[in-house]
């Protein structure tokens, strides 16, 4: 366990903005976490668990405890003719973990290749891309209660997964530290090519060419063409969630904007791509202060170098106002704003 105080968070957030934390503690196993908790009250001590820092925006200094998750390890817990169960340390890098499963030829996570962040963050916000969400391969997770130090298993229904959401962002927010996550991977993969650019990438290909690793490579290619590389251009992926509207509101919008893309949801509501709304509002590729909207994907706000958290927030709020004025839709941030 490493303990630091008054530490710069610049290298711990992928936006690359400056902010200081009062304390930063690295946690590499359950015992370290347990010993930390003897001096720590989650109800009184302000705290934040971070992994890759790829989905948050610091707008000011953090006057509390940053718990940096460095719990590693991959263990096989079950294998049958059809599947394997793998228990992964929550501080493992998600993209590296997906690459590991892809290299084995096991199916389930290939559409989620190259998503930044750690394994522990994946169920918390039920990450998703290209027609798949992590919940589809999720079996269970083990988490430590920050108040009692006790470990509990959460199985699939108990996590209450939704679109970029779970119980850990709702009723149980701030109460648990995810220690490890178990995923079920298929030995005879069922591939998901419903997302149009992915389907197009395989059009005319022979069945034997459509493998887990080919899908993973295609996903990586699409991501690289649309999304900025966090290593060279500060960003936190999609800044906003795609808004979901009811039937009536959708009909009105569709009449006014016939070219608007949309995705019907299971509950008869309609999801509208925020990137499209932001582009229509004229923000794609535009800059405000030192923050900018990415030129290839309007859903991503970037820090070309000198942006402060406040400048990024100002840009986000201005976009929200403009989209609301034009479409009557309130965009909700996907990124955690601190
Ligand atoms: N669009 C525009 N202009 C833009 C961006 C998008 O018109 O600047 C339109 C596209 O033409 C397309 C639609 O919006 O018709 C959807 O765009 P895209 O397929 O790029 O996906 P998205 O809805 O913008 C979501 C996720 C991404 C995920 C992709 C692919 C959210 C908030 N974002 O983006 O996730 O990779 O689908 O599945 O749900 C992330 O969460 O950080 C993330 C990158």
Boltz pocket constraint, residues with backbone or C-beta under 6 A from the ligand:
constraints:
  - pocket:
      binder: B
      contacts: [[A, 128], [A, 129], [A, 130], [A, 131], [A, 195], [A, 226], [A, 227], [A, 236], [A, 237], [A, 238], [A, 239], [A, 240], [A, 241], [A, 242], [A, 261], [A, 273], [A, 274], [A, 275], [A, 276], [A, 277], [A, 279], [A, 284], [A, 294], [A, 296], [A, 297], [A, 298], [A, 299], [A, 334]]
      max_distance: 6.0
